[in-house]
Amino acid sequence: MPSPSSSAQAARDALAGRLREIRLDAGITGRELASRCGWSESKSSRIENGRTPPADADIRAWCQACGAEDQTDDLIAANRTADSMYVQWRRLQRTGLRRLQESIVPLYQQTRRFRAYCSNVVPGFLQTSGYATALLSSIASFRGTPDDVHEAVAARLARSEIIHQSGHSFALLVEESVLRYRVGDAEVMAGQLGHLLAVMSLPSVSLGVIPFTARRGMWALETFTVLDDRRVNIELLSAAVTVTAPSEVSDYLKAFSELSDVAVYGGEARSLITAAINTLG
């Protein structure tokens, strides 16, 4: 598997290449460009070689210096797209957790087919209020975000109503360890695991569990969600990564397929969930 941030870097490199071509087409040197823009020659070099992401104002100045003002809007749009592919959580959650829960609702409503793999926590679609409260509280504490956990949990539960709406399907995979990790106390975990047993009966939901004992060729990965075979959302400790390059989306689809092959479903999955409940006593 490639680095999950490689799509973002590829987009930044492509933008840097376009800026370099604009300068060359204008027939000016990096030094002359810097002089026209009023910044150092080293800044021009860093931008042109993809080492420093340009600000919108930098792109406007670059295009004006090169007589390419007609390309400004397209380049700014490309820059913002690249910037959105790898975003640190501290930036996304700087005002709290509620807004992030709400911001993804339009994308979810547009998506017909969801495929999600979780190696550490229960998928957000399936979280109970108690589990979500315990999890989001720990996230807020770890990242030092404003405390709006109550509102964020309500937003997450409202967002999760999508599993009951027609026109959407959910193929969800969890490692057996997810059933055992204590997020919240025993009562919270019992409620969460019981909820998993209940949602397995929904016609739109397929829940697979990868047993500890599975003989696997695909190793455990970071949590990721594939949306309509076109986009992958990946959750790292420090950042949210968005992959849209077809070759990388294909890698995640292949990984999901291989993980699906070693998961158990139906009665076998219920047995693993029930066994986890029985350890909570």
C-alpha contacts under 8 A as a table, 3 or more apart, distances in Angstrom:
res1	aa1	res2	aa2	distance
1	M	251	D	6.76
2	P	6	S	6.98
2	P	248	E	7.61
3	S	6	S	5.40
4	P	7	S	7.12
4	P	234	I	7.39
4	P	241	V	6.65
4	P	243	V	7.20
5	S	8	A	5.42
5	S	9	Q	6.48
5	S	85	M	7.52
5	S	86	Y	6.35
5	S	241	V	6.36
5	S	242	T	7.93
5	S	243	V	7.79
6	S	9	Q	5.00
6	S	10	A	5.98
7	S	10	A	5.05
7	S	11	A	6.19
7	S	85	M	7.26
7	S	242	T	7.91
7	S	243	V	5.91
7	S	244	T	7.21
7	S	245	A	6.35
7	S	248	E	7.77
8	A	11	A	5.15
8	A	12	R	6.26
8	A	82	A	5.35
8	A	83	D	7.20
8	A	85	M	5.13
8	A	86	Y	6.14
8	A	242	T	7.89
8	A	243	V	7.69
9	Q	12	R	5.00
9	Q	13	D	6.05
9	Q	82	A	7.63
10	A	13	D	5.03
10	A	14	A	6.11
11	A	14	A	5.08
11	A	15	L	6.28
11	A	78	A	7.83
11	A	82	A	5.31
12	R	15	L	5.13
12	R	16	A	6.19
12	R	50	G	6.21
12	R	53	P	7.18
12	R	79	N	7.15
12	R	82	A	5.85
13	D	16	A	5.02
13	D	17	G	6.12
13	D	49	N	7.35
13	D	50	G	5.34
14	A	17	G	5.04
14	A	18	R	6.32
15	L	18	R	5.10
15	L	19	L	6.34
15	L	50	G	7.97
15	L	75	L	7.17
15	L	78	A	6.97
15	L	79	N	6.82
16	A	19	L	5.16
16	A	20	R	6.26
16	A	47	I	6.31
16	A	48	E	4.83
16	A	49	N	6.08
16	A	50	G	5.35
17	G	20	R	5.09
17	G	21	E	6.24
17	G	48	E	6.66
17	G	49	N	7.57
18	R	21	E	5.07
18	R	22	I	6.26
19	L	22	I	5.10
19	L	23	R	6.40
19	L	48	E	6.41
19	L	62	W	7.72
20	R	23	R	5.16
20	R	24	L	6.24
20	R	48	E	5.61
21	E	24	L	5.02
21	E	25	D	5.94
22	I	25	D	5.09
22	I	26	A	6.22
22	I	63	C	7.55
22	I	66	C	6.67
22	I	68	A	7.19
23	R	26	A	5.08
23	R	27	G	6.44
23	R	28	I	6.07
23	R	29	T	7.33
23	R	30	G	7.76
23	R	33	L	7.55
23	R	66	C	5.94
24	L	27	G	4.99
24	L	28	I	6.29
24	L	29	T	7.57
25	D	28	I	8.00
26	A	66	C	5.34
26	A	67	G	7.11
28	I	32	E	6.03
28	I	33	L	6.59
28	I	66	C	7.84
29	T	32	E	5.16
29	T	33	L	6.20
30	G	33	L	5.04
30	G	34	A	6.15
30	G	41	E	6.28
30	G	44	S	6.22
30	G	45	S	6.99
31	R	34	A	5.13
31	R	35	S	6.25
31	R	41	E	5.23
31	R	44	S	7.94
32	E	35	S	5.03
32	E	36	R	6.24
33	L	36	R	5.19
33	L	37	C	6.15
33	L	41	E	7.83
33	L	44	S	7.37
33	L	62	W	7.33
33	L	65	A	6.44
33	L	66	C	7.61
34	A	37	C	5.09
34	A	38	G	5.84
34	A	39	W	5.20
34	A	40	S	5.64
34	A	41	E	5.13
34	A	43	K	7.65
34	A	44	S	6.12
35	S	38	G	5.12
35	S	39	W	6.48
35	S	40	S	7.48
35	S	41	E	7.73
36	R	65	A	5.87
37	C	61	A	5.78
37	C	62	W	6.72
37	C	65	A	6.54
39	W	43	K	6.81
39	W	44	S	7.87
40	S	43	K	5.34
40	S	44	S	6.93
41	E	44	S	5.25
41	E	45	S	6.45
42	S	45	S	4.98
42	S	46	R	6.12
43	K	46	R	5.07
43	K	47	I	6.20
43	K	52	T	7.88
44	S	47	I	5.30
44	S	48	E	6.01
45	S	48	E	5.08
45	S	49	N	6.01
46	R	49	N	5.30
46	R	50	G	6.17
46	R	51	R	4.94
46	R	52	T	5.27
47	I	50	G	5.23
47	I	51	R	5.98
47	I	52	T	4.95
47	I	53	P	6.17
47	I	54	P	6.17
48	E	51	R	7.73
49	N	52	T	7.87
50	G	53	P	6.55
54	P	57	A	7.91
54	P	58	D	5.64
54	P	59	I	6.52
54	P	79	N	7.68
55	A	58	D	5.08
55	A	59	I	6.55
56	D	59	I	5.25
56	D	60	R	6.37
56	D	76	I	5.89
56	D	79	N	7.86
57	A	60	R	5.08
57	A	61	A	6.19
58	D	61	A	5.16
58	D	62	W	6.04
59	I	62	W	4.98
59	I	63	C	6.10
59	I	72	T	6.65
59	I	75	L	7.21
59	I	76	I	6.75
60	R	63	C	5.32
60	R	64	Q	6.12
60	R	69	E	7.33
60	R	72	T	5.88
61	A	64	Q	5.12
61	A	65	A	6.03
62	W	65	A	5.19
62	W	66	C	6.30
63	C	66	C	5.12
63	C	67	G	5.99
63	C	68	A	4.70
63	C	69	E	5.09
63	C	71	Q	7.07
63	C	72	T	6.12
64	Q	67	G	5.08
64	Q	68	A	5.97
64	Q	69	E	5.35
65	A	68	A	7.70
66	C	69	E	7.93
68	A	71	Q	5.76
68	A	72	T	7.20
69	E	72	T	5.29
70	D	73	D	7.32
71	Q	74	D	5.59
71	Q	75	L	6.23
72	T	75	L	5.28
72	T	76	I	6.15
73	D	76	I	5.18
73	D	77	A	6.20
74	D	77	A	5.13
74	D	78	A	6.22
75	L	78	A	4.99
75	L	79	N	6.06
76	I	79	N	4.95
76	I	80	R	6.23
77	A	80	R	5.20
77	A	81	T	6.25
78	A	81	T	5.08
78	A	82	A	6.26
79	N	82	A	5.21
79	N	83	D	6.14
80	R	83	D	4.90
80	R	84	S	6.21
81	T	84	S	5.21
81	T	85	M	6.65
82	A	85	M	5.40
82	A	86	Y	7.65
83	D	86	Y	6.30
83	D	87	V	7.09
84	S	87	V	5.95
84	S	242	T	7.43
85	M	240	A	7.79
85	M	241	V	5.44
85	M	242	T	4.60
85	M	243	V	6.74
86	Y	239	A	6.52
86	Y	240	A	5.90
86	Y	241	V	4.60
86	Y	242	T	6.45
87	V	91	R	6.94
87	V	92	L	7.11
87	V	239	A	5.35
87	V	240	A	5.34
87	V	241	V	6.51
88	Q	91	R	5.45
88	Q	92	L	6.61
88	Q	238	S	5.69
88	Q	239	A	3.93
88	Q	240	A	6.18
89	W	92	L	4.91
89	W	93	Q	5.75
89	W	238	S	5.87
89	W	239	A	4.92
89	W	240	A	6.41
90	R	93	Q	5.20
90	R	94	R	5.50
90	R	143	R	6.93
90	R	145	T	7.78
90	R	238	S	7.82
91	R	94	R	5.29
92	L	95	T	7.89
92	L	100	L	6.75
93	Q	96	G	4.99
93	Q	97	L	5.56
93	Q	99	R	7.90
93	Q	100	L	6.78
93	Q	145	T	6.52
94	R	145	T	6.08
94	R	146	P	7.39
95	T	99	R	7.68
95	T	145	T	6.92
95	T	146	P	6.15
96	G	99	R	6.86
96	G	100	L	7.89
96	G	140	A	7.78
96	G	145	T	5.42
96	G	146	P	4.78
96	G	147	D	6.40
96	G	148	D	5.90
96	G	149	V	7.97
97	L	100	L	5.57
97	L	101	Q	6.67
97	L	136	L	7.84
97	L	140	A	7.61
97	L	145	T	7.62
97	L	146	P	7.83
97	L	147	D	7.98
97	L	148	D	6.42
97	L	149	V	6.73
97	L	152	A	5.45
98	R	101	Q	5.27
98	R	102	E	6.46
98	R	148	D	6.59
98	R	149	V	7.27
98	R	151	E	5.83
98	R	152	A	3.79
98	R	153	V	7.47
98	R	155	A	6.26
98	R	156	R	7.94
99	R	102	E	5.12
99	R	103	S	5.96
99	R	152	A	7.47
100	L	103	S	5.09
100	L	104	I	6.82
101	Q	104	I	6.14
101	Q	105	V	7.36
101	Q	152	A	6.58
101	Q	155	A	5.92
101	Q	156	R	5.68
101	Q	159	R	7.38
102	E	105	V	5.55
102	E	155	A	6.22
102	E	156	R	7.60
102	E	159	R	7.29
103	S	106	P	7.14
104	I	107	L	5.44
104	I	108	Y	6.35
105	V	108	Y	5.07
105	V	109	Q	6.13
105	V	159	R	6.28
106	P	109	Q	5.10
106	P	110	Q	6.34
107	L	110	Q	5.20
107	L	111	T	6.34
108	Y	111	T	5.13
108	Y	162	I	7.85
109	Q	112	R	7.79
109	Q	162	I	7.47
111	T	114	F	7.13
111	T	168	H	7.11
111	T	227	L	6.17
111	T	228	D	6.09
112	R	167	G	6.15
112	R	168	H	4.57
112	R	169	S	6.37
112	R	227	L	7.70
112	R	228	D	6.25
113	R	168	H	5.78
113	R	169	S	5.01
113	R	170	F	6.24
113	R	227	L	6.10
113	R	228	D	5.04
114	F	168	H	7.58
114	F	169	S	6.10
114	F	170	F	4.83
114	F	171	A	6.21
114	F	172	L	7.96
114	F	225	T	6.89
114	F	226	V	5.91
114	F	227	L	5.09
114	F	228	D	6.44
115	R	170	F	5.94
115	R	171	A	4.77
115	R	172	L	5.80
115	R	225	T	5.58
115	R	226	V	5.06
115	R	227	L	6.70
115	R	256	F	7.80
116	A	123	P	7.46
116	A	170	F	7.74
116	A	171	A	6.46
116	A	172	L	4.88
116	A	173	L	6.20
116	A	223	T	7.59
116	A	224	F	5.81
116	A	225	T	4.17
116	A	226	V	6.25
117	Y	123	P	7.80
117	Y	172	L	6.00
117	Y	173	L	4.70
117	Y	174	V	5.88
117	Y	223	T	5.60
117	Y	224	F	5.55
117	Y	225	T	6.42
117	Y	256	F	7.20
118	C	121	V	6.15
118	C	122	V	6.72
118	C	123	P	6.31
118	C	173	L	6.27
118	C	174	V	4.88
118	C	175	E	6.67
118	C	178	V	7.71
118	C	222	E	7.19
118	C	223	T	4.60
118	C	224	F	6.82
119	S	174	V	5.80
119	S	175	E	5.13
119	S	177	S	7.28
119	S	178	V	6.32
119	S	220	A	6.64
119	S	221	L	6.73
119	S	222	E	6.58
119	S	223	T	6.01
120	N	175	E	7.49
120	N	177	S	7.11
120	N	178	V	5.29
120	N	181	Y	7.66
120	N	223	T	7.45
121	V	178	V	5.33
121	V	181	Y	7.73
122	V	126	L	6.71
122	V	127	Q	6.30
122	V	174	V	7.19
122	V	178	V	6.31
122	V	179	L	7.80
123	P	126	L	5.58
123	P	127	Q	6.53
123	P	172	L	7.66
123	P	174	V	7.90
124	G	127	Q	5.26
124	G	132	A	7.92
124	G	156	R	7.44
124	G	160	S	7.25
125	F	157	L	7.96
125	F	159	R	7.76
125	F	160	S	4.79
125	F	161	E	7.96
125	F	163	I	7.15
126	L	160	S	7.08
126	L	195	H	7.62
126	L	196	L	6.93
126	L	199	V	7.69
127	Q	131	Y	6.05
127	Q	132	A	5.83
127	Q	157	L	7.66
127	Q	192	Q	6.70
128	T	131	Y	5.25
128	T	132	A	5.96
128	T	157	L	7.56
128	T	191	G	7.42
128	T	192	Q	5.74
128	T	195	H	7.25
129	S	132	A	5.19
129	S	133	T	5.97
129	S	153	V	6.57
129	S	154	A	7.84
129	S	157	L	7.10
130	G	133	T	5.15
130	G	134	A	6.28
130	G	184	G	7.48
130	G	188	V	5.53
130	G	191	G	7.87
130	G	192	Q	7.73
131	Y	134	A	5.22
131	Y	135	L	6.13
131	Y	183	V	6.42
131	Y	184	G	6.30
131	Y	188	V	5.93
131	Y	189	M	6.98
131	Y	192	Q	6.43
132	A	135	L	5.08
132	A	136	L	5.84
132	A	153	V	6.04
132	A	156	R	7.93
133	T	136	L	5.36
133	T	137	S	5.85
133	T	149	V	6.69
133	T	150	H	7.19
133	T	153	V	6.05
134	A	137	S	5.24
134	A	138	S	6.37
134	A	183	V	6.19
134	A	184	G	5.20
135	L	138	S	5.29
135	L	139	I	6.35
135	L	183	V	6.33
135	L	184	G	7.50
136	L	139	I	4.92
136	L	140	A	6.04
136	L	149	V	6.25
136	L	152	A	7.84
136	L	153	V	7.53
137	S	140	A	5.15
137	S	141	S	6.12
137	S	149	V	6.15
138	S	141	S	5.06
138	S	142	F	6.03
139	I	142	F	5.12
139	I	143	R	6.06
140	A	143	R	5.36
140	A	144	G	5.51
140	A	145	T	5.06
140	A	146	P	7.14
140	A	147	D	6.64
140	A	149	V	7.58
141	S	144	G	5.13
141	S	145	T	6.97
148	D	151	E	5.48
148	D	152	A	6.09
149	V	152	A	4.88
149	V	153	V	5.99
150	H	153	V	5.32
150	H	154	A	6.44
151	E	154	A	5.15
151	E	155	A	6.23
152	A	155	A	5.01
152	A	156	R	6.11
153	V	156	R	5.00
153	V	157	L	6.16
154	A	157	L	5.23
154	A	158	A	6.15
155	A	158	A	5.08
155	A	159	R	6.07
156	R	159	R	5.00
156	R	160	S	6.15
157	L	160	S	5.00
157	L	161	E	6.70
158	A	161	E	5.50
159	R	162	I	6.32
160	S	163	I	6.21
161	E	164	H	5.59
161	E	165	Q	6.99
162	I	165	Q	5.07
162	I	168	H	7.53
163	I	168	H	7.00
163	I	169	S	7.51
163	I	170	F	7.46
163	I	204	S	6.78
163	I	205	V	7.37
164	H	202	L	7.93
164	H	204	S	7.64
165	Q	168	H	6.75
168	H	204	S	6.74
169	S	204	S	4.75
169	S	205	V	6.25
170	F	204	S	5.96
170	F	205	V	4.82
170	F	206	S	6.13
171	A	205	V	6.12
171	A	206	S	4.79
171	A	207	L	6.26
171	A	208	G	7.91
172	L	205	V	7.43
172	L	206	S	6.01
172	L	207	L	4.89
172	L	208	G	6.21
173	L	207	L	5.89
173	L	208	G	4.75
173	L	209	V	5.82
173	L	210	I	7.28
173	L	259	L	7.86
173	L	260	S	7.08
173	L	263	A	7.48
174	V	178	V	6.39
174	V	207	L	7.85
174	V	208	G	6.43
174	V	209	V	5.09
174	V	210	I	6.24
175	E	178	V	5.57
175	E	179	L	7.65
175	E	209	V	5.69
175	E	210	I	4.76
175	E	211	P	6.63
175	E	212	F	7.68
176	E	179	L	5.46
176	E	180	R	7.03
176	E	209	V	5.87
176	E	210	I	5.58
176	E	211	P	5.17
176	E	212	F	6.06
176	E	272	L	7.50
177	S	180	R	5.08
177	S	181	Y	6.13
177	S	212	F	7.45
178	V	181	Y	5.45
179	L	193	L	7.14
179	L	273	I	6.60
179	L	276	A	6.11
180	R	276	A	6.12
182	R	185	D	6.66
182	R	186	A	7.44
182	R	189	M	6.71
183	V	188	V	7.65
183	V	189	M	6.77
184	G	187	E	7.88
184	G	188	V	5.58
184	G	189	M	6.50
185	D	188	V	5.30
185	D	189	M	6.29
186	A	189	M	5.09
186	A	190	A	6.01
186	A	280	L	5.65
186	A	281	G	7.57
187	E	190	A	5.11
187	E	191	G	6.22
188	V	191	G	5.20
188	V	192	Q	6.17
189	M	192	Q	4.95
189	M	193	L	6.02
189	M	277	I	7.77
189	M	280	L	7.87
190	A	193	L	5.27
190	A	194	G	5.99
190	A	277	I	5.83
190	A	280	L	7.16
191	G	194	G	5.12
191	G	195	H	6.14
192	Q	195	H	5.04
192	Q	196	L	6.46
193	L	196	L	5.06
193	L	197	L	6.59
193	L	273	I	6.43
193	L	274	T	7.84
193	L	276	A	7.90
193	L	277	I	6.67
194	G	197	L	5.18
194	G	198	A	6.48
194	G	277	I	7.90
195	H	198	A	4.98
195	H	199	V	6.23
196	L	199	V	5.31
196	L	200	M	6.26
196	L	273	I	7.92
197	L	200	M	5.48
197	L	201	S	7.61
197	L	270	R	6.53
197	L	273	I	7.41
198	A	201	S	6.05
198	A	202	L	7.86
199	V	202	L	5.36
199	V	205	V	7.17
200	M	205	V	6.31
200	M	206	S	6.63
200	M	207	L	6.25
200	M	266	G	7.85
201	S	205	V	7.51
202	L	205	V	5.47
203	P	206	S	7.85
206	S	265	Y	7.93
207	L	265	Y	6.57
207	L	269	A	7.96
208	G	260	S	7.19
208	G	263	A	5.41
208	G	264	V	5.44
208	G	265	Y	4.94
208	G	266	G	7.94
208	G	269	A	6.50
209	V	263	A	5.06
209	V	264	V	5.38
209	V	265	Y	6.66
209	V	269	A	5.71
209	V	272	L	7.82
210	I	214	A	6.64
210	I	259	L	7.57
210	I	260	S	7.98
210	I	262	V	6.18
210	I	263	A	4.13
210	I	264	V	6.25
211	P	214	A	5.22
211	P	263	A	6.73
211	P	264	V	7.39
211	P	272	L	7.85
214	A	262	V	6.19
214	A	263	A	7.67
215	R	262	V	7.22
216	R	219	W	7.01
216	R	259	L	7.89
216	R	262	V	6.47
217	G	258	E	7.61
218	M	255	A	6.88
218	M	258	E	6.35
218	M	259	L	6.26
222	E	234	I	7.08
222	E	235	E	6.64
222	E	236	L	6.79
223	T	234	I	6.00
223	T	235	E	5.61
223	T	236	L	7.69
224	F	232	V	6.67
224	F	233	N	5.56
224	F	234	I	4.37
224	F	235	E	6.29
225	T	232	V	5.51
225	T	233	N	5.21
225	T	234	I	6.60
226	V	229	D	6.10
226	V	230	R	7.38
226	V	231	R	5.82
226	V	232	V	4.45
226	V	233	N	6.58
226	V	249	V	7.79
226	V	252	Y	7.60
226	V	253	L	7.44
227	L	230	R	6.10
227	L	231	R	5.30
227	L	232	V	6.18
227	L	233	N	7.99
228	D	231	R	6.94
229	D	232	V	7.91
229	D	249	V	6.92
229	D	250	S	7.99
229	D	253	L	7.52
230	R	244	T	6.16
230	R	246	P	7.21
230	R	249	V	6.72
231	R	242	T	7.00
231	R	243	V	5.73
231	R	244	T	4.81
231	R	249	V	6.49
232	V	242	T	5.74
232	V	243	V	5.02
232	V	244	T	6.59
232	V	249	V	6.36
232	V	252	Y	7.63
233	N	240	A	7.15
233	N	241	V	5.88
233	N	242	T	4.84
233	N	243	V	6.57
234	I	240	A	5.94
234	I	241	V	5.01
234	I	242	T	6.34
234	I	243	V	7.88
235	E	239	A	6.57
235	E	240	A	5.05
235	E	241	V	6.45
236	L	239	A	5.23
236	L	240	A	6.09
236	L	241	V	7.46
243	V	248	E	6.80
243	V	249	V	6.59
244	T	248	E	7.19
244	T	249	V	6.29
245	A	248	E	5.45
245	A	249	V	6.18
246	P	249	V	5.03
246	P	250	S	6.00
247	S	250	S	5.09
247	S	251	D	6.48
248	E	251	D	4.96
248	E	252	Y	6.55
249	V	252	Y	5.26
249	V	253	L	6.24
250	S	253	L	5.00
250	S	254	K	6.11
251	D	254	K	5.13
251	D	255	A	6.20
252	Y	255	A	4.93
252	Y	256	F	6.03
253	L	256	F	5.06
253	L	257	S	6.16
254	K	257	S	5.08
254	K	258	E	6.29
255	A	258	E	5.17
255	A	259	L	6.11
256	F	259	L	5.08
256	F	260	S	5.98
257	S	260	S	5.02
257	S	261	D	6.35
258	E	261	D	5.15
258	E	262	V	6.99
259	L	262	V	5.58
259	L	263	A	6.49
260	S	263	A	5.17
264	V	268	E	5.84
264	V	269	A	5.44
265	Y	268	E	5.68
265	Y	269	A	4.75
265	Y	270	R	7.60
266	G	269	A	5.40
266	G	270	R	6.21
267	G	270	R	4.98
267	G	271	S	6.16
268	E	271	S	5.11
268	E	272	L	6.55
269	A	272	L	5.21
269	A	273	I	6.36
270	R	273	I	5.08
270	R	274	T	6.01
271	S	274	T	5.06
271	S	275	A	6.02
272	L	275	A	5.07
272	L	276	A	6.29
273	I	276	A	5.12
273	I	277	I	6.35
274	T	277	I	4.98
274	T	278	N	6.24
275	A	278	N	5.07
275	A	279	T	6.64
276	A	279	T	5.36
276	A	280	L	7.09
277	I	280	L	5.53
277	I	281	G	7.88
278	N	281	G	6.32
